[in-house]
Amino acid sequence: MLKQTVTFSKDSSNLFFHILTKCNLSCSHCYINTKQHGANTLDIDTIKKWLTLFSKKSDLNKTNSNKIGQTNLIFLGGEPTLHPDLHLAVKEAKRLGFKSITIDTNGYLFHNILDKITPDEIDFLSFSLDGATRETNDAIRGKGSYDMVMEGIQKVVSKNFSCSMIYTVSDMNIHELELMPDVVKSLGINRFFIQV
């Protein structure tokens, strides 16, 4: 069953919130790296302040009084599940009434995040997979990352979370893009994004 997705419209906004720059992988195409951005992590109090600020901006963007929140929130990194307080940030975002909440992840799901949040608190866990095959994905994202994504997706689906996938197209994987519909269907993915 497909759920509400992040939408780009004049009636809503999207907050792509980088809560840390640290990551356990070194993907060849990633625009976040410690060399350029440092190894920074926002503390939970700072995260809560930003969430409050943006939820108030969301209130100002309401087009009628019956709408609850108009900002879609996407937690990013680095790898956001490396943040030890991500679950607290999710709970705060839910309390503040964001329209949707997504965590983008490389699939490693650190800090037992699935034991600390519920499907009612988050709309999507969104996994990055950059190849329909282990060989292609691991050449881009690092050895073992394909298996970790597959394992992570299985865990998420088994716990009734909604799952999405991001495929970043490059000259290294464009030849496998046509294979992705079958991969997405077989894994029970609820939405699929192609990035270029």
Buried (B, 14 or more C-beta within 10 A) or exposed (E): EEEEBBEEEEEBBBBEBBBBBBBBBEBEEBEBBEEEBEEEBBEBEEBBEBBBEBBEEBBEBBEEEEBEBBBBBBBBBBBBBBBEBBBBBBBBBBEBBBBBBBBBBBBBBBBEBBEBBBEEBBBBBBBBBBBBEBEBBBBBBBEEBBEBBBEBBEBBBEEEBBBBBBBBBBEBBEEBEEBBEEBBEEBEBBBBBEEE
